[in-house]
Amino acid sequence: MNKVTLETIADAIAPAGLIVRGGFHAEPADAVPPIPDGRATETVVLIGNAGSTMWDAFQSSNPDSTLKDPLDSWLTPQIATVAASAGAHPIFPNEGPPFIPIQDWARRSEPVHRSPIGLMIHPLFGLWHVYRAAFCFAEYLELPPRANIASPCEACETKPCLKVCPADAFGPTSFDTAACLTHVQGIDGGTCRDGGCMARRACPVGRQYLYPRPSQAFHTSAFMCAAKRRFGVPQ
């Protein structure tokens, strides 16, 4: 990769269905770690996906379903290869502890806001997006100004996301993981288990980016496995 720009990064990650999610110039308050060679990080560029494009690319790759984490096994090497070509150090949100403050970095990069159910909501993508990696550069990259767009939740009077959860797992300040897990793996949990979180699906924003049903089921299964590990439930 020659001169590195957001456009060249976007072109390199597009075959995996990924997109550039914006970036920021690191300041001490951002708690961005240095590059492994000791240089300070000057620029952070976030990489992620929205809608079905990444899932479509993943499925087209004929993934090995026998792997413990088939999606990460397919995606992580591709992200690492692009980062190396761009001269960046990649950091993944699920690496840790310590974990990077990915939601804080997301808010620095683009107009996303915390929704009533805790997920970050984007004015276009709604709740149907994810941050997959942060590219840390020792160099100063030119970045467009961050758009200043209010949270769509502020104009949402009915807040359907807070009314449909059959496990009543969403509290004012916390999420009851145990209650969610108990419901999803129970006899009445098929709707959430096979179609994805009902609270997430109730949001009216970004409906055109809704994940396809197989993707919803895949990610719900991954959530259940992670929740079981957290609570020591046998797999």
Buried (B, 14 or more C-beta within 10 A) or exposed (E): BEEBBBEBBBEBBEEBBBBBBBBBBBEEEBEBBEBEEEEEBBBBBBBBBBBBBBBEBBBEEEBEEEEEEBBBEBBBEBBBBBBEEBEBBBBBBEEEEEEBBBBEBBBBBBBBBBBBBBBBBBBBBBBBBBBBBBBBBBEEBEBEEBEEEEBBBEEBEEEBBBEEBBBEBBEEEEBBBBBBBBBBBEEEBEBBBBBBBBBBBBBEBBEEBBBBEEBBBBBBEBBBBEBBEEEEBEE
